[in-house]
């Protein structure tokens, strides 16, 4: 393993079939800006930035201990943030997604990792450097959240690639009033 620092983040990877559907819609409705490749579509849970390779094993162990629950995220809002970041977001964040993100952040902080202090605003980045507010309305995309992953951001001749270093399943949702096994 290399001793070079790794640029790491935890995220929910967009399923390939959903990524293809979103990218086809984006190409027709929103052709401007620098489009994010389908293979890189994700929802960030925690950005760790540059980390020594020696921190990778503790991160993999920490993630394996998380107890997130499956849910479906509805991406139904199209937005543009300062700096031209075009994104899809949910109008309602499922409580289980908030719980997963909070649990992950708490464990990372307890393990000594420094994290950004901004509020969690789940979104899927569609394009960067988008020149103007979009005029179209986003369709609703249902995203079944079934696992989360640790990624390393790398650059190659084709651009940025997010390489998956570990992946952990989310447990099936439990009916109200029953505890998970």
JOKAQUI-V165697 format. One record per residue. RES is the residue in one small letter. SS is DSSP state (H for helix, E for strand, L for the rest). OMEGA is omega in whole degrees, 0 to 359 (999 if undefined). D_CENTER is the distance of its C-alpha to the mean C-alpha in whole Angstrom. Layout:
RES/SS/OMEGA/D_CENTER ; RES/SS/OMEGA/D_CENTER
This chain:
x/L/180/25 ; x/L/177/25 ; x/L/177/26 ; x/L/177/24 ; x/L/179/21 ; x/E/176/18 ; x/E/192/15 ; x/E/172/12 ; x/E/172/9 ; x/E/182/7 ; x/E/171/4 ; x/E/180/4 ; x/E/179/6 ; x/L/179/8 ; x/L/184/11 ; x/H/181/14 ; x/H/177/16 ; x/H/178/14 ; x/H/179/13 ; x/H/179/16 ; x/H/180/17 ; x/H/181/15 ; x/H/177/16 ; x/H/177/20 ; x/H/181/20 ; x/H/182/18 ; x/H/180/21 ; x/H/189/24 ; x/H/189/23 ; x/L/188/21 ; x/L/184/23 ; x/L/176/22 ; x/L/178/20 ; x/E/185/18 ; x/E/173/16 ; x/L/181/13 ; x/L/180/14 ; x/H/182/13 ; x/H/183/12 ; x/H/181/9 ; x/L/182/8 ; x/E/173/4 ; x/E/184/2 ; x/E/174/3 ; x/E/180/6 ; x/E/177/8 ; x/E/183/10 ; x/E/181/13 ; x/E/183/14 ; x/E/181/17 ; x/E/174/19 ; x/L/180/22 ; x/H/180/21 ; x/H/180/23 ; x/H/183/21 ; x/H/182/19 ; x/H/177/21 ; x/H/178/20 ; x/H/179/17 ; x/H/178/17 ; x/H/180/19 ; x/H/182/18 ; x/H/181/15 ; x/H/181/17 ; x/L/181/19 ; x/L/182/16 ; x/L/178/17 ; x/L/182/14 ; x/E/178/16 ; x/L/173/15 ; x/E/175/14 ; x/E/178/14 ; x/E/177/12 ; x/E/175/14 ; x/E/186/13 ; x/L/179/16 ; x/E/178/16 ; x/E/182/16 ; x/E/177/16 ; x/E/178/17 ; x/E/177/17 ; x/L/181/19 ; x/L/175/19 ; x/L/179/19 ; x/E/179/15 ; x/E/186/15 ; x/E/169/12 ; x/E/180/12 ; x/E/176/11 ; x/L/173/13 ; x/L/177/16 ; x/L/179/16 ; x/L/178/14 ; x/L/180/15 ; x/H/181/16 ; x/H/176/15 ; x/H/176/11 ; x/H/181/13 ; x/H/178/15 ; x/H/181/12 ; x/H/180/10 ; x/H/178/14 ; x/H/179/15 ; x/H/180/13 ; x/H/180/14 ; x/H/180/17 ; x/H/178/18 ; x/H/178/16 ; x/H/179/19 ; x/H/180/22 ; x/L/175/21 ; x/L/178/22 ; x/L/176/18 ; x/L/182/18 ; x/L/174/15 ; x/L/183/15 ; x/L/180/17 ; x/L/181/15 ; x/L/177/15 ; x/L/177/11 ; x/L/185/11 ; x/L/180/8 ; x/E/176/8 ; x/E/181/7 ; x/E/179/9 ; x/E/183/12 ; x/E/174/15 ; x/E/178/16 ; x/L/177/19 ; x/L/193/20 ; x/L/186/24 ; x/L/178/24 ; x/L/180/23 ; x/L/180/22 ; x/L/181/25 ; x/L/177/24 ; x/L/180/22 ; x/L/169/19 ; x/L/176/20 ; x/L/176/18 ; x/E/178/15 ; x/E/184/15 ; x/E/177/12 ; x/E/180/13 ; x/E/185/10 ; x/L/179/12 ; x/E/173/11 ; x/E/187/8 ; x/E/171/9 ; x/E/182/10 ; x/E/172/10 ; x/E/178/13 ; x/E/182/13 ; x/E/176/16 ; x/E/173/18 ; x/E/184/21 ; x/L/180/23 ; x/L/181/21 ; x/E/182/19 ; x/E/177/15 ; x/E/176/14 ; x/E/182/11 ; x/E/180/13 ; x/E/180/12 ; x/E/180/14 ; x/E/183/14 ; x/E/183/13 ; x/E/181/14 ; x/E/169/15 ; x/L/184/14 ; x/E/178/18 ; x/L/178/19 ; x/L/177/20 ; x/L/177/23 ; x/L/179/26 ; x/L/177/27 ; x/L/179/29 ; x/L/178/29 ; x/L/179/27 ; x/L/179/25 ; x/L/999/27
